[in-house]
Each structure stands twice: as C-alpha cells, then as structure tokens.
Amino acid sequence: MKRITLFFVFAVFTLPALAQKPLKAGRTAFKAAGVPYAAAAAPTVRFKNLKEVRTAAKRYSFSSQTARLNTAALERSALQAQKAAQTPQPDGHIFWAISGQDPNIRFSGTVFEIEKNGKKEFFGAVAAHTIVTDKEFPRLAKHFTAVVFLKNDPQPHFIPAEIVSVSPANVSDIALVKFPKEAEKLLSPYPLGKITTEKTLHSTGYDHWGFTFLPKRLILKNTPYIIHTSMPLLRMERTGMCGSALLNRKEQLVGIHIGSRVDPFSPDEETYSYVTPSSQLGFLANAYLEGKTGTVPFYLDEGHSLPLAPNEYITSIQLQDAEGKSLLTQKAVYRFSRALFKAALQKYPQTQFIRVTARKVTWSENGELLQLGRSPRDIYKIYLYDLNKKEIVSVQDAKPLWFDGLPFFVDQME
C-alpha cells in the first residue's frame, strides 16, 4: 500500500504543470475521503503541500475490488488527467446532480436542447437508476440540486432541478430534468446528434469526485435502443459517471452513459459500457411536451417497436399465431430480453401477433420515491402488436377484480 501511495504522489507531481491543474482543482480521486462537500464542490480548492496529498491518499479506503488499482492504473489516470487539462473545462454543458438526503451522493448530468414548434427547449438528463426507490438508500429525489461550474468562474452555481419524466431503469434508463427559466442563462445545452462514420466517441461529465474526460471510447455496438462502448476505467474510478455525455466529433450529444459491466466471455474480461442513444432523449422530451398523449417507441428488436407511455415497461409478452392461439409466453423478470425474443421468433416462425403487458413506474405521493408498479393493485395495459403490419391493433385496459372493496389487477400472462 505504501508503494502504491508513493507512486500516486509521484505520478501527480511529475506531471507537467498543465496536467496537474485538474488534480489541484480537486477533481480527482485524491479527495474522495474525508473532504467536506463544500470543499469538494469548489474548483479553487487545492492541496497546499506534499503532506496534504499524502494525508488524503492515506484516507482513501481500498476495498477488495479497488485494491486492483495498480501502477498501470495510476499511469493511465495520470495520462487521462493530462488529456483532460487540454480539453475545455465545464461551461454549463454538464452538471453535478446532488442528493438532498446526502450531499456526498453525486451523479453526473447532461444538458441538451431540442426544437419544438420553432422554439428551443432546454432539458437535463440523468440516469433513471440514480433516482431513489428505497428510502434506506439515498439517491436523487424528484427535486434535487444541480451544481454547475462555469469557465473562469471560481464559484459553483447551485440550481434547483426537477425530474419531470422517467424512462424506467429497465427500459432506456434516462430521466428528464427541467430547470427554472432564470437559471437557463447558466446552461449551454448540447445539440442532439447521431453516430455517422465515427469509430470512437469521447465523454465528458463528472464522477463521484469531479470532472472527468474520456477520449477514444471505441464503439462496440450501435442500435436504435442501446450503444456499447469501451470503458478504460476500473469500477472505483468510474463511480458516479452515469448520466455523463457521449459526444461525436461535431460535439453533438449522441448518448448518455448509463452503466458498465465486465464481459466474462472476452479473452481479457474487458469492461464495456452501456449508452442510451440520444434519439431516446428526443423521444422522451417530445413526449413530455406533448403531455398525456405523448409516447416513446419501445423496441422489441431493431425492426419492431410499439409506442408506449414514457414511464411504461414490459412485464410479459405472448406470441400468438394468425388465429390468436398462444404459442409461447415469456415473463420479463426485470428487463425485457431481446435475445430471448429473437430466439422465440425463430422457434415459432408462424407468429403474427405479440401480446404485450405493460406496467408503469410512478412517484410516491410525497415525490420522494420512484415506485415500480409490480403490485397486483397497480393498473396495467395489454397491447396487441401485429408483426406483419408493424403496428398496435388493439389496446386493452386491465379489468379489476374486487376483494374486500379493493381493486386488484392480475394478468394471468405475468
């Protein structure tokens, strides 16, 4: 541990002065342990001397997983700090989303804009799984604080923010944020874009400790509903990055980082990340502006999608033939599996209709918790989708069963 700590200190002080700047600004993992939020948020906070750096490094607690932070990882972190110093610093494109229950719970957020009826609309985006679903685990509530840093401005700006629409964590895993009109002057939204001929993307946002910039994230998969990219950071180094922006060469927003995982089947167990395409942000924003009638496409696969309410998710599907006879029923324990759906269609090529049961996520009455509607008392809808016509041919509302004066909504297909 002493050898790692000494190398950590050495890596910082052997960097060029330009590369040291984001480190001294308090935007890296040095300040992870024991530094008050006010100090961590202020970009002017600096370590005064070598002793302070050593003290902060010793306070950093390593778990069994983070113990993998070896010399190579430190060298990579130093290189990323150098590259970050050569990129534009935060200027209202991104924000830090702070939990009201615990200011040390922080996530990244991204600002973007769309044009609707000739008018530009500002939105923020955070990952939906960063929203609190259990009061025992502090995360973002419906109302939270967005912290914005501006170029050449020593003070952080604290903006009240509200989550106004959610695509559940088991669907697109994104949530829309709105800010007060008077605060929009502090924001510089990204325009939405798409991947064209790019082989790599770059990302900008915040991790748990501060500003982060990752260049050359390889594009591994690109579909209408998910993008996979490379992820060079160890798990402890990317904490809090969900909600950060993925950009193309034109500095257009092409996606939102929503998570990472290690692929156990790759030769080197390579880590890759999940990115929700910016098109989903556009769909969600337009649905919000359209009100109760707004919908977003839920992709069964790349060739088939059905319009659902923004907060709906699939709990089960049933494959039916042309006469409506059931061929197969699949339950979605948490997330709808497109791989299983593809395999099912291959096994039953006579399928013409897909019977889809969908439930909703809703806010608790006090707005503090986001609730998955999996109780039999929660209303659901049944959609019948025609594979040949590529459209919904019928929508059925749940019919309640009454017990002791209370309605229950139970779908036998779930």
C-alpha positions in Angstrom: 0.0 0.0 0.0 2.8 2.4 0.8 4.4 1.7 -2.6 1.1 2.5 -4.3 0.6 5.7 -2.3 4.1 6.9 -3.0 3.6 6.2 -6.7 0.3 8.0 -6.6 2.0 11.1 -5.2 4.9 10.8 -7.6 2.5 10.5 -10.6 0.9 13.8 -9.6 4.0 15.8 -9.1 5.9 14.5 -12.1 3.1 15.6 -14.5 3.5 18.8 -16.5 2.1 21.9 -14.8 -0.8 21.9 -17.3 -1.7 18.3 -16.4 -1.6 19.0 -12.7 -4.3 21.7 -12.9 -7.4 19.4 -12.8 -5.8 17.4 -10.0 -5.0 20.5 -7.9 -8.5 21.8 -8.6 -9.9 19.0 -6.5 -11.4 17.0 -9.4 -9.9 13.6 -9.0 -10.0 10.6 -6.6 -7.4 12.2 -4.2 -10.2 14.0 -2.5 -12.5 11.0 -2.1 -12.3 10.5 1.6 -13.0 13.0 4.3 -13.3 16.1 2.3 -16.4 18.1 3.0 -18.9 18.7 0.1 -18.3 22.4 0.1 -14.6 22.0 -0.4 -15.1 19.2 -3.0 -17.5 21.3 -5.0 -15.3 24.4 -5.1 -12.9 24.3 -8.0 -10.5 26.7 -6.3 -9.6 24.2 -3.5 -6.0 23.0 -3.8 -3.6 20.8 -1.8 -1.1 23.2 -0.2 1.8 20.8 0.1 3.0 17.3 -0.3 2.0 16.4 3.2 -1.7 17.2 2.5 -1.6 15.0 -0.6 -0.1 12.1 1.4 -2.7 12.5 4.1 -5.5 12.5 1.6 -4.1 9.4 -0.2 -3.9 7.6 3.1 -7.5 8.3 3.9 -8.6 6.7 0.7 -10.2 3.4 1.6 -9.4 0.4 -0.7 -11.9 -2.4 -0.9 -11.0 -5.9 -2.3 -12.0 -4.7 -5.7 -10.4 -1.3 -5.7 -7.2 -2.9 -4.5 -6.7 -3.7 -8.2 -5.6 -0.1 -8.6 -2.0 -0.8 -9.5 0.8 1.0 -11.1 -0.6 0.7 -14.6 -3.9 2.1 -13.5 -2.2 5.1 -11.9 -0.2 5.8 -15.0 -3.4 5.7 -17.0 -5.1 8.0 -14.6 -2.2 10.5 -14.9 -2.5 10.3 -18.7 -6.2 11.0 -18.5 -5.6 14.0 -16.2 -3.2 15.3 -18.8 -5.7 14.9 -21.6 -8.4 16.5 -19.5 -6.3 19.5 -18.9 -6.1 20.0 -22.7 -9.9 19.9 -23.1 -12.5 22.7 -22.4 -13.4 22.8 -18.8 -17.1 22.6 -17.7 -19.1 25.5 -19.0 -22.7 24.7 -18.5 -22.9 21.6 -20.7 -22.9 19.3 -17.8 -23.9 19.4 -14.1 -23.4 17.5 -10.9 -26.6 16.0 -9.5 -26.6 16.1 -5.7 -28.8 14.0 -3.5 -30.8 16.1 -1.0 -30.5 13.3 1.6 -26.7 13.0 1.4 -24.6 15.6 -0.4 -21.9 13.0 -0.8 -24.2 11.1 -3.1 -23.4 12.6 -6.5 -24.1 11.7 -10.1 -23.4 13.2 -13.5 -26.0 15.1 -15.5 -26.0 16.5 -19.1 -27.8 19.5 -20.6 -29.3 19.3 -24.1 -31.9 21.0 -26.2 -34.5 20.2 -28.8 -36.6 22.4 -31.1 -40.3 22.1 -30.8 -42.7 24.3 -32.9 -39.9 26.7 -33.7 -38.9 27.1 -30.1 -35.8 25.7 -28.3 -36.4 23.8 -25.2 -33.7 23.1 -22.5 -33.6 19.8 -20.6 -31.2 18.0 -18.4 -30.7 14.2 -18.4 -29.7 11.9 -15.6 -29.7 8.1 -15.4 -33.0 6.8 -14.1 -31.4 4.3 -11.8 -29.9 7.2 -9.8 -33.4 8.1 -8.6 -34.3 6.9 -5.1 -36.5 3.8 -5.0 -35.9 2.9 -1.4 -35.7 5.5 1.4 -33.0 3.5 3.1 -30.7 4.2 0.1 -30.2 7.9 -0.5 -30.3 8.9 -4.2 -31.9 11.6 -6.3 -35.5 12.6 -5.4 -37.9 14.3 -7.7 -36.4 17.6 -6.6 -32.7 17.9 -6.3 -29.8 20.3 -6.7 -27.8 20.7 -9.9 -24.3 22.1 -9.4 -22.9 23.9 -12.5 -19.3 25.0 -13.0 -18.5 27.8 -15.4 -15.3 28.5 -17.2 -13.2 31.2 -15.4 -15.7 31.4 -12.6 -14.3 30.3 -9.2 -17.7 29.7 -7.6 -20.1 26.7 -8.3 -23.7 27.6 -9.1 -26.4 25.7 -7.3 -29.6 25.3 -9.4 -32.9 23.8 -8.2 -33.8 20.9 -10.6 -36.9 18.8 -11.0 -37.2 15.3 -12.7 -40.2 15.7 -15.0 -40.3 12.4 -16.9 -38.7 9.0 -16.5 -38.0 6.1 -18.8 -37.5 3.3 -16.3 -34.1 1.8 -15.4 -35.3 -1.4 -17.1 -36.1 0.4 -20.4 -33.9 3.3 -21.5 -32.7 4.2 -18.0 -32.9 8.0 -18.5 -34.8 10.8 -16.8 -35.6 14.3 -18.0 -34.8 17.3 -15.8 -36.1 20.8 -16.0 -34.5 24.0 -14.6 -36.0 27.4 -13.7 -36.1 29.7 -16.7 -33.9 32.2 -14.9 -31.2 29.6 -14.5 -31.0 28.7 -18.2 -28.6 31.5 -18.8 -26.0 29.5 -16.9 -26.5 26.5 -19.2 -25.0 25.6 -22.6 -27.0 22.7 -23.9 -25.6 20.2 -26.4 -27.5 19.7 -29.6 -28.6 16.1 -30.2 -26.7 14.2 -32.9 -26.0 10.7 -34.0 -23.1 8.4 -34.9 -22.2 8.6 -38.5 -18.7 7.4 -39.6 -17.2 7.6 -36.1 -15.3 4.6 -34.7 -14.9 6.3 -31.3 -16.7 8.7 -29.1 -15.5 10.9 -26.3 -17.3 11.5 -23.0 -17.4 14.4 -20.5 -19.2 14.6 -17.2 -18.5 14.0 -13.5 -17.6 11.0 -11.5 -18.1 10.9 -7.7 -15.0 13.2 -7.2 -15.1 15.7 -10.0 -14.8 16.5 -13.7 -13.9 13.6 -15.9 -13.0 13.3 -19.6 -12.5 10.1 -21.6 -11.3 10.2 -25.2 -11.5 7.5 -27.8 -14.2 5.2 -26.4 -14.5 2.6 -29.0 -18.0 2.0 -30.5 -18.6 -1.8 -30.0 -22.4 -1.8 -30.8 -24.8 0.7 -32.2 -28.6 0.0 -32.3 -31.7 2.3 -32.0 -32.1 1.3 -28.4 -28.5 0.8 -27.0 -24.9 1.6 -27.7 -21.9 -0.2 -26.3 -18.6 1.4 -26.0 -15.2 0.6 -24.4 -14.6 1.6 -20.8 -11.0 2.0 -19.8 -11.6 2.8 -16.1 -11.8 0.4 -13.2 -15.1 0.3 -11.3 -13.9 2.5 -8.4 -12.7 5.1 -10.9 -16.0 5.4 -12.7 -18.3 5.7 -9.7 -20.9 8.4 -10.4 -20.3 8.7 -14.1 -23.8 7.5 -15.0 -25.6 10.5 -16.7 -22.4 11.8 -18.4 -22.4 12.8 -22.1 -21.1 10.8 -25.1 -20.2 13.1 -28.0 -19.3 12.7 -31.6 -16.6 14.7 -33.5 -19.1 17.6 -34.0 -19.5 17.9 -30.2 -23.1 16.7 -30.6 -24.7 14.6 -27.9 -25.1 11.0 -29.2 -25.8 9.3 -25.9 -26.0 9.1 -22.2 -23.7 6.8 -20.2 -25.9 4.5 -18.0 -23.6 1.8 -16.7 -20.7 -0.6 -17.3 -20.0 -4.3 -16.9 -17.2 -6.7 -17.3 -17.7 -9.2 -20.2 -16.8 -12.6 -18.7 -16.6 -14.1 -22.2 -13.9 -11.8 -23.6 -10.3 -13.0 -23.5 -9.2 -10.3 -21.1 -12.6 -9.8 -19.3 -12.8 -6.4 -20.9 -15.1 -3.8 -19.4 -17.6 -2.2 -21.7 -20.3 0.4 -21.1 -24.0 0.9 -21.9 -25.1 4.1 -23.5 -28.7 5.2 -24.2 -28.8 6.8 -27.7 -29.7 10.5 -27.8 -32.7 9.6 -30.1 -34.3 8.3 -26.9 -33.8 11.7 -25.2 -35.5 13.3 -28.2 -38.5 10.9 -28.0 -38.8 11.4 -24.2 -38.5 15.2 -24.5 -41.1 15.4 -27.2 -43.5 13.1 -25.3 -43.1 15.4 -22.3 -44.0 18.5 -24.3 -47.0 16.7 -25.9 -48.4 15.9 -22.5 -50.6 12.9 -21.7 -50.8 11.8 -25.3 -47.0 11.6 -25.7 -45.4 8.3 -26.4 -41.9 6.8 -26.9 -41.0 3.8 -29.1 -40.2 0.6 -27.2 -38.1 -1.6 -29.4 -38.9 -5.3 -29.4 -35.9 -5.6 -31.8 -34.4 -3.3 -34.4 -37.3 -3.8 -36.8 -40.2 -3.7 -34.5 -41.3 -1.1 -32.0 -44.5 -0.1 -30.3 -45.5 3.3 -28.8 -45.7 3.2 -25.0 -46.2 5.9 -22.4 -42.8 7.3 -21.3 -43.0 5.6 -17.9 -44.2 2.2 -19.1 -42.2 -1.0 -19.1 -42.9 -4.6 -20.3 -43.6 -7.3 -17.8 -44.6 -10.1 -20.2 -45.1 -11.0 -23.8 -47.1 -13.7 -25.5 -46.5 -15.0 -29.1 -49.7 -15.7 -31.0 -50.5 -17.2 -34.4 -52.8 -15.6 -37.0 -55.9 -17.1 -35.2 -54.8 -15.7 -31.8 -53.7 -19.0 -30.5 -51.0 -18.8 -27.8 -47.6 -20.2 -28.9 -45.3 -19.0 -26.1 -45.4 -16.8 -23.0 -42.3 -15.0 -21.7 -42.1 -13.1 -18.5 -39.7 -10.2 -18.0 -38.3 -10.6 -14.5 -36.7 -7.1 -14.7 -35.6 -6.1 -18.2 -37.2 -7.3 -21.5 -34.7 -9.7 -23.2 -34.4 -9.0 -27.0 -32.1 -12.0 -27.3 -34.9 -14.3 -25.9 -37.5 -12.6 -28.1 -35.4 -13.2 -31.2 -34.9 -16.9 -30.3 -38.6 -17.2 -29.7 -39.5 -15.9 -33.2 -37.0 -18.2 -34.7 -38.6 -21.2 -32.9 -42.2 -20.0 -33.8 -42.0 -18.5 -37.3 -45.8 -18.7 -37.6 -46.1 -15.8 -35.0 -48.2 -12.9 -36.2 -49.2 -11.2 -33.0 -47.3 -10.2 -29.9 -49.5 -9.7 -26.8 -47.6 -7.2 -24.6 -48.4 -6.5 -20.9 -47.0 -3.2 -19.7 -47.0 -1.5 -16.2 -45.7 1.9 -15.1 -43.3 3.5 -12.7 -44.9 6.2 -10.6 -43.8 8.7 -7.9 -45.0 8.2 -4.4 -47.4 10.8 -3.1 -44.7 12.9 -1.5 -42.5 12.7 -4.5 -39.6 11.1 -2.6 -39.6 7.6 -4.1 -40.0 6.2 -7.6 -42.1 3.1 -7.5 -42.1 0.0 -9.8 -45.8 -0.9 -10.3 -45.5 -4.6 -9.7 -48.2 -4.9 -7.1 -51.5 -6.6 -8.2 -53.1 -3.4 -7.3 -51.2 -1.5 -9.9 -53.0 -0.9 -13.3 -51.5 -2.3 -16.4 -52.4 -2.3 -20.2 -52.3 -5.0 -22.8 -51.2 -4.2 -26.3 -51.7 -6.4 -29.3 -48.9 -5.8 -31.9 -49.2 -7.1 -35.4 -45.8 -8.2 -36.8 -46.9 -8.0 -40.4 -48.5 -4.6 -40.2 -45.8 -3.4 -37.7 -48.5 -1.6 -35.6 -50.6 -2.0 -32.5 -54.0 -3.3 -33.5 -55.7 -3.2 -30.1 -55.2 -1.8 -26.6 -57.0 -3.4 -23.6 -57.2 -1.8 -20.2 -57.0 -4.0 -17.1 -60.3 -5.1 -15.6 -60.2 -5.1 -11.8 -61.1 -8.0 -9.5 -62.6 -6.7 -6.3 -61.7 -8.2 -2.9 -62.8 -6.5 0.4 -63.7 -3.4 -1.5 -60.2 -3.1 -3.1 -59.4 -3.4 -6.8 -56.8 -6.0 -7.9 -55.3 -6.1 -11.4 -53.9 -9.6 -12.2 -52.8 -10.6 -15.7 -52.5 -14.4 -16.0 -49.8 -13.9 -18.5 -47.4 -12.3 -16.0 
